[in-house]
Amino acid sequence: MSIYLIATLDTKGVEAGWIRESLMRQGHRVTLVDVGSSGDPQVDPDIDRAMVFEVAGTSWSVVRSDQDRGEAVAAAARGVAQLIRQHADQGLVEGVLSIGGSAGTSIGTSAMRALPLGIPKVMVSTMASGQVRPYVADKDLCMINSVVDIAGINRVSRIVLSQAADAMSGMVNGRKQVFAEASPTEKPLVAASMFGVTTPCVQVARGVLEQAGYEVLIFHATGTGGQAMESLIREGLIAGVLDITTTELADELVGGVLTAGPGRLTAASELGVPQVISVGALDMVNFGSPETVPQKFADRLFYQHNPVVTLMRTSVSECRQLGKEVGRKVAMSNGPAEVLFPRQGVSAIDAEGQAFEDQEARMALLEGLKSTCGAARMEVMDAHINDPEFAQAAAQRLLSLM
């Protein structure tokens, strides 16, 4: 096995060579991958750019003659992601480290996002102190701010690059220890979705599932949390899904900041993984601080969760659409799936006397569900989503499906 070091060796070759030597001094094998697209490499790679572009379905000669930097970066990202995934599937990849500016970060993190959970991933980037979600997505990817541009070995870059090499070395060695200590009889995994406003429900359900012999992974429904849950389901790691908190669908529909994309609530259905679904926190759409809320929503009902989180109440019309979306996705399930609907409220602030209490919107959500869920089993409970009896019923349903 080897640590794969990815860099544009025409511009970052000296720095990549320095990191390679640092890792080798610590006893690691290093495979240096060149993803450059302009000048000659400053150091010799183990995997050259010709192979990267060939895997991407093009060639180095075509890329060089086209002189289209944008297409070259896209092809390099596509090729290195496929190549690294192929090598990982063969058991050759011990970890992935990359360095770069905006283009190099796009290329390096493409390879990292193609890898499963657990393989160490470190990106040293000039982009690391900004909006990094496009680079990290739902992966266990560590980004380190380069502080200065990655342009030579100096008193600042030497510190940062050294720390990156040490971090990768520590992750690789630590992973070996984790695998050495792993129990041969790991408990089956259940994935559960949770928000602050559905925490009481999920905590009670978690206790029921753990008592039955399952290990429960809880995903915070903040967009990346939902994406991560869907990814792990697709990787075949999950025995059952307790999708209590489907709130990310509201952000996707209305335009909030915590969307998990259109693929949310699809993986378990496509793979036939047993699932129990509810409508937790579909009463809200998430925005940042008040000034970030689009002007078109000025006349809506808001709740200030904290200084940087503003919640907007979903309307009757939006709730009906959300119900239809949940029902449609449940109806497409290839495995056992049930819906549990809490008649008395779908979040801590959709309850009697609370800010988002809206019986009409809640009933529109239910009507939408009923209109599209088809033959899927659905039960309406005369309870609030955070009532212990609702949580226990949801957990017991999932246990019976599994």
N, C-alpha and C positions, 0 to 999 in steps of 0.2 A: 504493500500500500504506500501511497505517497500523498504529500500535500501538493495540491495544484495551485500554482501561482500564476495569475492572469494579469497581463499588462500589455499596453501598446508599446512594444519594444523599440519603435522608432523614436518615441518621445520620452518614455519612462524606463528605458533599458538599464541605465546606470542604477536607478533606484531599485528596480526589480532584482538586478544582480546582487545588490547589497543585501536585500532581504533574503535572497536565496542562500547567501553565504551565512547569514545569521542563523537561519533555520538549520542548515547543515551542521553548523558548529554545535547545535543542540541535539544532534543525532537523528535528524529527520531526513527522509528522502524527499526530494522536491522535483516536481515536473513543471517546467516553465513553459507557459503557453503564450504565443505571440498573437495578439489580436490587432496589431497595427495595420494601417492601410495607406501609408504615404511613403516615408523614407525607409532606408535600410535599417534593420534591427541593430541596436547598439551592443547587444550580447546575443550569443547563440541560444535559441530556444530548444526545448525538447520536442515540442509540437509547434510546427511553423504555421504561419498564416495561410499558406496554400491549403493545408489540411482543413483548417477552420472554415475557409470559404467554400471548399469542396463539400463539406458536410452541410453547409447552408444552401447548397444547390446552385452555386455559381463557381467562379474561379478567380484566383488572384489577378490573372491577366485581364479579365473582364472588368473587375473592380478598378484596377489601375487605369485602364483605358477610358472608362466612363468618367472618372474624376468627379464623382458625385459623393461628397463626404457623408451626407445623410444616409444614402443607400448603403454605403460601405459600413457605417456604424450599425445599421439595422441588420445587415448580413452577418457581420461579425458576432453580434449579440445572438442571432438565431443559430449560427453555426456552433459557437462555443457552448451554448445551452444544451444543444443536442449531444455534442461530443462529451461534455462532462457528465451528462445523465447516462450515456452509454457506458462510460468508464465506471461510474458509480454502480450501475447495475451489475458490472463484472467484479465488484468488490475491490476496485483499485483506488478509490478516492478516500483519503483519510481526513481531508479538510480542504477548504478552498479559501484562498486569500487573494485579494485584488487591490490594485491601486489605480487612481485616475482622477481626472477632472470630470466634467459633465458627460462626455462621450464614454470615457473609460468606466465611469460608474454605471452608466446604462448597460454597457457590455458585461462588466463583471457581475453585477447583481442579476442579470438575466440568467447566468449560469447557476447562481446560488438559489434563485427561486425555482429552478428546475429540480432541485434536490429535496429529498425527504427530511423530515424533522430529525435532528440529532447529529447530522454531519456538520462539523464546525464551519462557520461562514463569517469571514471578516472582510469588510470593505473600508479601505482608507480613502477618503474622498474630500475634495474641496466643496462638495455639496452637502456634507453631513450636518451642518448646523441650520439647514433650512427645512423645507417640507420634504420629508424622506419617504412618505407612504408609497409613492410610485416605485421606489427602489426596494423597499422592504416588503410591502404587501403583507401577507399573512405568515411569513417565514421567520425562523429563529436566526435572524441575520443581525450581526453587530456592525454598526457603522462608526468609524472613528474619524473625527474632524482632523484634516491634515494641518490646520492652522495656517501654514504658508502653502503656496502652490507646490506641487510635486515637481520640482525643477532643480534637481541637484541635491547632494548630501551636504547639509549645513548644520549649524548648531541646534536649529529647531527641528528640521526634518529628520535628523539623526535620532532625536528623542522619540518622535512620533512613530517612525518606521520601526524602531527597535521595540517599542511597546506593542505595536501590531504583531510583530514576529513572536514576541513573548506571549501575547494573548493567544495566538494560534497554537503555539507549542503547548501552552497550559490546557487549552480546550481539547487538543488531541490526546494528551496524556490523561486528562481527567475523564475523557470518554472511555478510554481503555479500562479505567478503574471502575466506572459505572457499570460497564458490561461484565466485568469480572465479579461484581457484587450482586448482579441481577438475580432475582429468585427464579429458579427453573419452573415455578408454578405461579406465574403472574396472574392476577385476577382479571377477568374480562372487563373491558372498558365500556362505560356509558358516557355519552356526551350530553351535557345539559347547557342551555342558554339562560343567561341571567342578566338583569339590570338592577340597579339599586332599588328600584320601585317594585321588583319582584323577588327580592332576596329572601324574604321569609318563606315564600313558597318553595323555592329551590333548595333552601337549607333543610327544610323538613323532608322533602322528597329525597334529598341526598342521603339523609340518615336511614331512610327505609331501604334504599338501594344498597347502601354499604352493609347494612345488617344482613341483606340477602346474599352477600358475597361478591358484590361488584365494586370496582373502583370508578369513581365519578370524576370526570374532567369537566370543570365549569368554565364556560367561555363568556366573557363580558361582551354583551351585544353592542359593540361600539364600531361596527363596520369590519375592522380587521379581525375582531373576535369571531364574528359569524363566518368570515372567509376562512379563518383557520379551522373552525369546526367542520365546514364543508370539505376542506382539503384532507383532514385526517379521516373523515368518513370514506372519501374516495381512495385513500391509501389502504383501506381494508383493516384499519385498526380498531374500529368501533363496533361493539356488539348490539348496541341499542341507543336510541336518541330520545331524550326528554326535551323537546323543543318548546319550552314554556314561553320563551321571550322572543317573539318574532318581530319585534319593533323595527328592526333594520329595513323591513319591507316598507314601512311608512316613510322613512327617509328616502328610499329609492323612488317611491311614487311621487312624493311632494317636492323633493329637492333639498332635503336636510343634509347635514354634514356627516352623518354616521351610516351611510348606506353600505351594504355589503355586496352591492351589484345585483344584477338580474339572476345570478346563479344561486342566490340564497334560497333555502328550502327545496333543494333539488337532489342533492347527493344521495340521501337516504332513500328517496323515492326511486331513483334510477338504479341503485344497487340492491334494492329490496331489503334494506336494513330495517328492523322493527322500529317504529317511532310513535310517540305520543306527542301531539302538537296542541298548543294553546295559542292565545292571542295576547300574550303579555306585552304591555306597554304600547299597544297599537293605538293608544289614545294620544300619542305624542310624536312630534317631529323635533329633531335636535338642531339647534344653531349655536353659534358661539356667543360672545357678549352681545348685549342688545343692539349695538350699532351695526352688527353684521347681518341682522335679519333683513332680507330683501324688502324693499318698500311696498311691494305688491301685497304683503301680508300685514300691513299696518293696522287693519281693523280686526285682526284675529285675537283670540284669547291666548295670553302668554303666562308662563310661570317661571320665575327666576330661580333656577335650581342652585346656582352659585354664580359668582361674578363672571365666569367665562362660559357658562352653559345656560342657554335660554330654551325653554321647552314651549312648543306651540301645540295647542289642542287640535287634533284632527277633526275635520268637519263631518257632518252626517254623510255627505256625498263621498268624501274620502274614505270614511269607514266602510261604506258599502262596497267601494272598489277594493279595499284591502281584504274584506271578507271573501269576495269573489276570487281574489288572487290566491289567498291561502287555500280555499276550497279547490281551486283548479289544480294547484300543485299537489295537494293531498290525493285528489282523484287519480292522478297519474302514477301513483305509487305501484311499484312492482312487488312490494312486500306488505306485511301487516302494518296498517296505519290507522290510528284513531285520533279524533279531535275532541278535546274537552273544553267546553265554553263556560266561563264563570259569569252568571247572570248579574251578580251584584257589583262587578267592577273588574277592570283588567290591569290596574296598577294601584300603587299606594295612594296616588292622587286622583284616581277615578274611583271614588268611594263616597258614601254618604257624607255630605258636609265638606268635601275636599274640593280643591280648585278646579279639577277637570271632570267632576261628576257630570255626566250627560247621558241620561237614560235613552234618549232618542238616538244618539250616535252609537251607543252600545247595541241597540236593537238593529240598527242599520248594518252594523258589522255582522251580527248573527244572520240577518236576512241574506246578506251577500254570501256568507259561508254556505248556507243551506241551498242556495241556488246553483252552486257549482261543485259541491263535494261528492256528488254522485252516490255511489254505493258505499263509500267509505263510512265507517261507523262514527257517529257524532253524538255526544251526550251533553245536554245543557244542565249544569248543576246550579241549584239555587244557593250559591255561595260566592264569596269574593275570592279572587285568585290567590290572595295571601292567607286565606283561612286554612288551618291545618288539615281539615277534612278534604279540601280540594287537592292539596299537595299529596296527601296520602293516597287519594284515589288515582292521581296521575301516575305516581310511582308504582302502585299495584297493577295498573293497566299495563304499564310497560313490562313489568315482570312477567305478566301472563303472556304478552306477545313474544317475549324472548324465550 
